[in-house]
Amino acid sequence: MKNTINKLRNTLSSLLGVGESREKLDVLASQVDRPTVFKLYWKQSKTLREIAIIYSCSAQTVKLLLAKYGIPHRSYKEEQGPGVKGINFVEVNWEFIL
């Protein structure tokens, strides 16, 4: 009976993708070091999704990598930033736009 339950649990886990995050995290951690992730996330202000696209993984895997490396998360407000991401409104040449 116990053996049948374990087989059922393993089958269900594989169907639901449970455990894949840990494997993907280990693969990602072997490819990317802490300073690189820190630079992308904090200094270049990339979102979890943008970093995930760079390394072909999910944003959740990147979030787990940040936690593994002890890199703190930005708040929602910090994530959104002032105005449109990547544009410093002080540097915009308004005469050209208007």
VEXMI-428905 format. One line per 4 residues: number of its first residue (from 1); their letters; for each residue y, z, x of C-alpha. Coordinates in nm, 4 decimals. Example, Ala and Ser with C-alpha at 12.3 -4.5 7.8 and 13.67 -1.06 7.14 Angstrom:
1 = AS = -0.4500,0.7800,1.2300 | -0.1060,0.7140,1.3670;
END
This chain:
1 = MKNT = 0.0000,0.0000,0.0000 | 0.2412,0.0934,0.2797 | 0.1672,-0.2325,0.4611 | 0.2421,-0.4317,0.1448;
5 = INKL = 0.5740,-0.2522,0.0991 | 0.6753,-0.3281,0.4595 | 0.5870,-0.6974,0.4175 | 0.7863,-0.7123,0.0958;
9 = RNTL = 1.0820,-0.5385,0.2632 | 1.0746,-0.7825,0.5568 | 1.0540,-1.0832,0.3246 | 1.3409,-0.9571,0.1128;
13 = SSLL = 1.5514,-0.8825,0.4203 | 1.4997,-1.2324,0.5569 | 1.5886,-1.3897,0.2217 | 1.9080,-1.1861,0.1939;
17 = GVGE = 2.0045,-1.2348,0.5578 | 1.9983,-0.8622,0.6298 | 1.9866,-0.7966,1.0020 | 2.1368,-1.1292,1.1011;
21 = SREK = 2.4758,-0.9695,1.1653 | 2.3268,-0.7498,1.4373 | 2.1652,-1.0500,1.6081 | 2.4828,-1.2572,1.5805;
25 = LDVL = 2.6852,-0.9642,1.7118 | 2.4635,-0.9376,2.0192 | 2.4941,-1.3113,2.0841 | 2.8723,-1.3022,2.0385;
29 = ASQV = 2.9061,-0.9959,2.2627 | 2.7183,-1.1810,2.5369 | 2.9653,-1.4720,2.5098 | 3.2955,-1.2843,2.4755;
33 = DRPT = 3.4219,-0.9893,2.6762 | 3.6513,-0.7132,2.5496 | 3.9753,-0.8334,2.7180 | 3.9370,-1.1798,2.5624;
37 = VFKL = 3.8866,-1.0427,2.2113 | 4.1756,-0.7994,2.2582 | 4.4045,-1.0808,2.3749 | 4.3122,-1.3075,2.0828;
41 = YWKQ = 4.3431,-1.0355,1.8202 | 4.6414,-0.8313,1.9380 | 4.8454,-1.0419,2.1807 | 4.7997,-1.3820,2.0131;
45 = SKTL = 4.7844,-1.2252,1.6632 | 4.4833,-1.4302,1.5571 | 4.3106,-1.3227,1.2367 | 3.9445,-1.2303,1.2170;
49 = REIA = 3.8810,-1.5626,1.0468 | 4.0590,-1.7603,1.3213 | 3.8557,-1.5856,1.5916 | 3.5388,-1.6449,1.3863;
53 = IIYS = 3.6144,-2.0174,1.3732 | 3.6609,-2.0277,1.7513 | 3.3200,-1.8678,1.8112 | 3.1353,-2.0203,1.5127;
57 = CSAQ = 3.0513,-1.6968,1.3396 | 3.1679,-1.4977,1.0374 | 3.4785,-1.2811,1.0179 | 3.2464,-0.9866,0.9506;
61 = TVKL = 3.0717,-1.0445,1.2845 | 3.4102,-1.0467,1.4602 | 3.5006,-0.7249,1.2778 | 3.1782,-0.5660,1.4046;
65 = LLAK = 3.2582,-0.6878,1.7568 | 3.6020,-0.5235,1.7420 | 3.4353,-0.1984,1.6378 | 3.1750,-0.2309,1.9152;
69 = YGIP = 3.4495,-0.2772,2.1759 | 3.6661,-0.0007,2.0268 | 3.9520,-0.2353,1.9429 | 4.1556,-0.0955,1.6500;
73 = HRSY = 4.2165,-0.3058,1.3393 | 4.5596,-0.4160,1.2347 | 4.6749,-0.2974,0.8957 | 4.7072,-0.5493,0.6133;
77 = KEEQ = 5.0843,-0.5483,0.6619 | 5.0493,-0.6127,1.0357 | 4.7973,-0.8877,0.9617 | 5.0429,-1.0694,0.7332;
81 = GPGV = 5.3383,-1.0343,0.9675 | 5.6987,-1.1157,0.8846 | 5.7307,-1.4392,0.6894 | 5.5065,-1.7308,0.7726;
85 = KGIN = 5.2542,-1.6600,1.0484 | 5.3519,-1.8127,1.3795 | 5.7133,-1.8940,1.2905 | 5.9953,-1.6832,1.4267;
89 = FVEV = 6.2774,-1.7351,1.1795 | 6.5372,-1.6460,1.4417 | 6.4333,-1.9475,1.6511 | 6.4298,-2.2003,1.3655;
93 = NWEF = 6.7017,-2.4639,1.3871 | 6.8303,-2.4397,1.0293 | 7.0800,-2.7243,1.0713 | 6.7945,-2.9646,1.1341;
97 = IL = 6.6028,-2.8419,0.8296 | 6.9016,-2.8414,0.5938;
END
